Amino acid sequence: MIYTGGTIGMVRDLSTGLLKPLDFSHLLNQIPELHQFDLIIDTRTFEPVIDSSEIQPSLWQSLAEMIMKEYHNYDGFVILHGTDTMAYTASALSFMLPGLSKPVILTGSQLPIGTLRTDGKENLISSLEIAAATDKEGHPIVPEVSVYFEYKLFRGNRTTKYSAETFNAFQSPNYPLLAETGVHIHYNHAAILKYDPQRSPRLRRKLNTNIIFLKVFPGLPDYLTALICDQPDLEGIILETYGAGNGPTRRAFLDPLRKFIERGGIILNVSQCSAGMVDMEQYETGKKLQEAGVIGGRDLTKEAALTKMMLALSMDTSPEEKKMFLQTPICGEMHS
């Protein structure tokens, strides 16, 4: 179990009444329910712990390296993480660890584990149980990167945070649950990536962060689009459009996008809608973007779009090969 930071890792100091980070080296003593598991649980803590609002790609690189280093020593990995950027981290790890065949489960909580009404204990306990679960042949039941929260297990790169107020903080609008917990854990085996004994993980460490989100909205100033597209170091734009991938058709909007693409930049079109898919051939307003060279991101979440583009732009390949990578399902992140 790896603790990066976040709300879940806080307990109340009985002498001061203040919340402080949990000592994960004594986890079994502080969460006695874990004694009921027939598991050996080792812990690692990032120093210093990181608020999820401060997460940078360097943390993803450290996590991926840690998992690769310990991959053959453990049956599964549970990462405790703040909720605000959990879906970004889950998406990044799914792309950075191709060939993964063991569970990597991210979880956290909306209330500190040291408070009476915390959701943290259930999230932690169920994540550990799922990470250790095997089928009759002894193979892991969920051999992929996932997010567990509030009785639900989601594919990591299909997950997005949608609520800051409720325990049910995450959704996967375009992909079914991998599992749901209650009295029993019900696995949706048809939705889970199949275990393949021939798979062997490898590390893709390089990430290119010369990317920006450009959200289309009524009144978007054309000068702003042009200014963004003229940035010399910018290599990728994630264009958040309306509906099925629709945007303005005026030349003042399209011409800067076209020029950016002509000089080697990549623009990936994702929908502002939570559910549904980009189809730029459905309407003229999407077709014009396609004719300008914009590529469609199908049903990628914004988190998966960003992290996949970071990986694509880091590759030593042509722009066309990078575009092909972005439009090809790699680990269940998009509709084929």
VOGU-3710 file (C-alpha; in Angstrom, 3 decimals, decimal comma):
1> miytggtigm> 0,000/0,000/0,000  1,370/3,374/-1,060  0,288/6,589/0,661  0,853/9,699/-1,441  -1,246/12,105/0,645  -4,821/13,245/0,765  -7,741/13,378/3,159  -7,845/9,654/3,873  -4,518/9,643/5,685  -5,510/11,929/8,541
11> vrdlstgllk> -6,266/10,965/12,147  -7,185/13,107/15,135  -4,528/13,594/17,791  -6,319/12,879/21,068  -4,058/15,238/23,010  -4,472/18,271/20,732  -7,724/17,537/18,886  -5,997/18,359/15,596  -5,858/16,220/12,460  -2,427/14,888/11,577
21> pldfshllnq> -1,064/12,402/9,012  -1,563/8,757/9,909  1,558/6,738/10,725  1,182/4,081/8,031  4,104/2,090/9,387  1,745/1,131/12,239  -1,317/0,743/10,044  -2,470/-2,602/11,458  -2,489/-1,176/14,974  -4,462/1,903/13,965
31> ipelhqfdli> -7,012/0,037/11,814  -7,530/-3,223/13,732  -10,054/-4,531/11,159  -7,118/-5,297/8,884  -6,017/-8,065/11,277  -8,935/-10,104/9,945  -7,306/-10,339/6,524  -4,983/-13,235/5,824  -2,648/-10,827/4,059  0,831/-9,451/4,408
41> idtrtfepvi> 0,489/-5,687/3,946  3,594/-3,588/3,472  3,366/0,186/3,342  5,266/2,998/1,671  4,725/6,693/2,351  5,803/9,560/0,126  7,912/12,111/1,962  6,606/14,710/2,129  2,992/13,684/1,554  1,343/15,632/-1,264
51> dsseiqpslw> -2,044/17,320/-1,407  -3,734/16,114/-4,569  -4,064/19,701/-5,836  -0,253/19,778/-5,973  0,133/16,585/-8,030  2,598/16,835/-10,916  3,628/14,277/-13,558  6,797/13,677/-11,543  4,648/11,898/-8,936  3,175/9,638/-11,618
61> qslaemimke> 6,704/8,790/-12,700  7,710/7,984/-9,109  4,620/5,820/-8,597  5,123/3,932/-11,852  8,794/3,327/-11,020  7,904/2,112/-7,515  5,326/-0,338/-8,891  7,760/-1,653/-11,505  10,519/-2,064/-8,924  8,251/-4,055/-6,581
71> yhnydgfvil> 6,090/-5,680/-9,249  7,278/-9,256/-8,707  7,263/-8,949/-4,902  3,550/-8,262/-4,461  0,199/-9,562/-5,681  -1,383/-6,123/-5,871  -0,988/-2,442/-5,087  -3,324/-0,007/-3,329  -2,537/3,700/-3,711  -4,032/6,155/-1,222
81> hgtdtmayta> -4,495/9,472/-2,978  -6,387/12,737/-2,691  -9,623/12,787/-4,646  -9,178/15,981/-6,671  -6,633/14,516/-9,102  -7,147/10,804/-8,475  -8,653/10,206/-11,933  -5,670/11,911/-13,581  -3,229/9,687/-11,684  -5,237/6,543/-12,446
91> salsfmlpgl> -5,332/7,415/-16,156  -1,630/8,211/-16,266  -0,618/4,950/-14,592  -2,775/2,909/-16,970  -0,831/4,335/-19,924  2,582/4,314/-18,253  2,378/0,613/-17,296  1,370/-1,231/-20,477  1,193/-4,989/-20,052  0,078/-4,712/-16,436
101> skpviltgsq> -1,453/-7,949/-15,129  -1,862/-7,170/-11,428  -4,327/-4,919/-9,593  -3,382/-1,296/-9,010  -6,248/0,320/-7,087  -6,459/4,001/-6,195  -8,694/5,058/-3,338  -9,174/7,860/-0,851  -11,958/9,480/1,104  -14,052/12,590/1,487
111> lpigtlrtdg> -13,605/12,596/5,280  -10,347/11,824/7,154  -9,957/8,258/8,351  -9,678/9,610/11,887  -13,229/11,010/11,970  -16,266/9,070/13,174  -18,264/9,301/9,925  -15,336/8,622/7,641  -15,796/6,819/4,366  -12,078/6,065/4,403
121> kenlisslei> -12,110/2,776/6,307  -14,556/1,060/3,968  -12,759/2,370/0,897  -9,406/1,170/2,211  -10,589/-2,243/3,421  -12,507/-3,057/0,240  -9,622/-1,881/-1,962  -7,242/-4,229/-0,145  -9,676/-7,127/-0,464  -10,149/-6,551/-4,198
131> aaatdkeghp> -6,402/-6,127/-4,752  -5,833/-9,534/-3,159  -8,755/-11,318/-4,848  -7,932/-14,215/-7,182  -9,944/-16,636/-9,293  -9,934/-20,433/-9,030  -6,656/-20,609/-10,936  -5,017/-18,119/-8,587  -5,008/-15,273/-11,109  -5,926/-11,720/-10,059
141> ivpevsvyfe> -9,572/-10,916/-10,720  -8,946/-7,241/-11,595  -5,555/-7,072/-13,362  -5,703/-3,384/-14,279  -5,560/0,151/-12,876  -8,829/1,020/-11,159  -10,444/3,479/-8,748  -12,468/2,280/-5,749  -14,866/4,658/-4,051  -18,162/4,337/-2,152
151> yklfrgnrtt> -18,900/0,661/-2,874  -17,936/0,931/-6,556  -14,881/-0,104/-8,565  -14,259/1,866/-11,759  -11,760/1,451/-14,585  -9,159/4,088/-13,782  -8,946/5,704/-17,186  -12,744/5,852/-17,490  -13,240/7,675/-14,202  -13,893/11,328/-13,404
161> kysaetfnaf> -14,648/13,148/-10,173  -18,033/14,795/-10,251  -18,933/15,671/-6,634  -17,077/17,535/-3,914  -19,908/17,086/-1,418  -21,057/13,456/-1,411  -19,286/10,194/-0,595  -20,309/9,018/-4,066  -17,675/11,292/-5,588  -16,775/9,501/-8,839
171> qspnypllae> -18,530/8,436/-12,006  -17,706/6,424/-15,120  -20,330/7,740/-17,550  -19,180/5,809/-20,619  -18,149/2,471/-19,128  -19,809/0,042/-16,690  -18,586/-0,654/-13,165  -15,880/-3,295/-12,737  -17,323/-4,342/-9,394  -19,811/-3,309/-6,743
181> tgvhihynha> -19,576/-4,151/-3,069  -22,287/-4,911/-0,548  -22,739/-8,032/1,532  -20,666/-9,641/-1,245  -18,363/-8,257/-3,911  -20,012/-8,608/-7,307  -17,483/-8,538/-10,140  -18,532/-7,546/-13,650  -16,151/-9,989/-15,343  -17,265/-8,952/-18,841
191> ailkydpqrs> -16,062/-5,390/-18,196  -12,693/-6,260/-16,621  -9,549/-6,591/-18,746  -8,757/-10,282/-19,082  -5,771/-11,715/-17,267  -3,067/-12,746/-19,694  -0,109/-14,730/-18,306  1,910/-13,706/-21,355  1,619/-10,010/-20,493  4,650/-8,433/-18,928
201> prlrrklntn> 4,587/-4,812/-17,747  7,017/-2,239/-18,984  7,531/1,336/-17,962  6,780/4,304/-20,173  8,294/7,061/-18,110  8,567/10,028/-20,473  5,763/12,587/-20,428  5,489/15,796/-22,439  3,504/18,518/-20,673  3,470/21,122/-23,465
211> iiflkvfpgl> -0,315/20,813/-23,636  -3,268/23,070/-22,930  -7,030/22,674/-22,666  -9,056/25,014/-24,884  -12,728/25,008/-23,947  -15,172/26,266/-26,545  -17,872/28,551/-25,181  -20,246/31,172/-26,576  -18,237/34,370/-26,759  -14,785/32,721/-26,871
221> pdyltalicd> -12,577/35,573/-28,172  -10,911/34,737/-31,472  -7,774/36,592/-30,390  -7,449/34,174/-27,470  -7,604/31,134/-29,738  -4,979/32,710/-31,995  -2,782/33,626/-29,025  -2,866/30,077/-27,671  -2,136/28,505/-31,055  0,824/30,883/-31,591
231> qpdlegiile> 2,677/29,750/-28,460  6,012/28,436/-29,767  6,503/25,644/-27,198  2,941/24,355/-27,318  2,679/20,904/-28,945  -0,800/19,674/-28,063  -4,255/21,141/-27,544  -7,201/19,294/-26,024  -10,217/21,007/-27,550  -13,329/20,694/-25,382
241> tygagngptr> -16,248/21,076/-27,759  -20,023/20,886/-27,648  -22,068/17,699/-27,900  -20,702/15,185/-30,401  -17,582/17,253/-31,081  -19,028/20,446/-32,530  -17,480/23,906/-32,567  -17,556/27,250/-34,340  -17,077/27,221/-38,108  -15,923/30,824/-38,551
251> rafldplrkf> -12,516/31,241/-40,164  -11,230/33,371/-37,290  -11,586/30,310/-35,058  -10,561/27,558/-37,473  -7,564/29,216/-39,148  -5,372/29,359/-35,996  -6,161/25,696/-35,312  -5,237/24,764/-38,884  -1,935/26,671/-38,727  -1,070/25,039/-35,386
261> ierggiilnv> -1,607/21,598/-36,906  0,350/22,469/-40,068  3,423/23,276/-37,972  3,245/19,852/-36,298  0,876/20,421/-33,400  -1,849/17,948/-32,462  -5,395/18,914/-31,501  -7,573/16,267/-29,839  -11,322/16,843/-29,736  -13,209/15,744/-26,609
271> sqcsagmvdm> -16,776/16,552/-25,653  -17,798/18,821/-22,813  -20,617/16,347/-22,158  -19,950/13,766/-19,475  -21,574/10,955/-21,470  -21,485/10,204/-25,163  -18,901/10,210/-27,903  -17,226/12,606/-30,316  -18,304/11,975/-33,908  -17,104/14,807/-36,107
281> eqyetgkklq> -18,860/13,431/-39,164  -22,300/13,775/-37,596  -22,696/17,551/-38,083  -21,101/20,168/-40,334  -19,834/21,968/-37,215  -17,754/18,913/-36,398  -16,801/18,137/-39,988  -15,172/21,560/-40,343  -12,917/20,786/-37,393  -12,005/17,455/-38,953
291> eagviggrdl> -11,167/19,149/-42,259  -8,869/21,522/-40,345  -6,911/18,511/-39,057  -8,437/18,075/-35,606  -8,664/14,423/-34,518  -11,514/12,918/-32,509  -11,092/11,571/-28,990  -14,253/9,427/-29,091  -15,409/8,933/-25,480  -12,164/9,755/-23,681
301> tkeaaltkmm> -12,514/11,515/-20,348  -10,619/14,774/-20,052  -8,254/13,063/-17,603  -7,481/10,221/-19,997  -7,155/12,622/-22,938  -4,575/14,722/-21,109  -2,422/11,887/-19,816  -2,549/9,921/-23,069  -1,495/13,015/-25,008  1,402/13,585/-22,583
311> lalsmdtspe> 2,606/10,117/-23,439  1,983/10,457/-27,175  3,885/13,734/-27,474  6,878/12,214/-25,669  7,274/9,501/-28,305  10,028/9,770/-30,876  7,663/9,267/-33,804  5,991/11,312/-36,511  2,902/13,463/-35,815  0,809/10,998/-37,821
321> ekkmflqtpi> 1,968/8,072/-35,668  1,227/10,056/-32,533  -2,272/10,787/-33,820  -2,777/7,097/-34,558  -1,718/6,255/-30,981  -4,190/8,768/-29,587  -7,048/7,320/-31,625  -6,269/3,661/-30,859  -7,580/1,976/-27,682  -4,564/0,993/-25,566
331> cgemhs> -5,965/-0,263/-22,255  -9,709/0,086/-22,426  -9,746/3,888/-22,182  -11,958/4,488/-25,212  -14,552/2,879/-27,425  -12,991/0,950/-30,305
//
